[in-house]
Amino acid sequence: MPSLDELAPILGQWRTSGDVRDDVGGIESRINGTDSYRTLPGEAWIAHEVDVRIGGGHIVAHELIGGEHPDGGWSMHSFDSSPEPGLMRLTVHEPGVLLVDGGAVRSWFNVLAGPDFMTTRWERRVGSTWVTWMDMRFDRVASSVR
């Protein structure tokens, strides 16, 4: 099972901001809110809490990161208003860059973008092409103790 040590830079509380883009790159709506990541007892899983506003909507989600995904890396189980939990895969793409892959969506998560911030670019598949879906920034509010 992969060690969670490589995910230590994401631990903490973050002020979240960004843009949602349409299929041709235009800004469709703004993202504002908070994200937090903390290790759970036993330090084998990370809990990720999302509380953001996207345009006029309010999104609250809970995600569990850990275990081993069947295709390598960590499993990411997400729980939101959907009737079934989502499953994505998280891997280290290169030092400081995590790749989240969910089939028709993926994200390049730069955890070392700055001393107190991270960035991510979400892409979604439109036909046979990947297009930018969301650009996000996470500014550190507080560190998390493991």
Secondary structure as UniProt FT lines:
FT   HELIX           4..10
FT   STRAND          12..21
FT   TURN            23..24
FT   STRAND          27..39
FT   TURN            41..42
FT   STRAND          45..54
FT   TURN            55..56
FT   STRAND          57..66
FT   TURN            70..71
FT   STRAND          74..79
FT   STRAND          86..94
FT   TURN            95..96
FT   STRAND          97..101
FT   STRAND          105..110
FT   TURN            111..112
FT   STRAND          117..126
FT   TURN            127..128
FT   STRAND          129..143
//
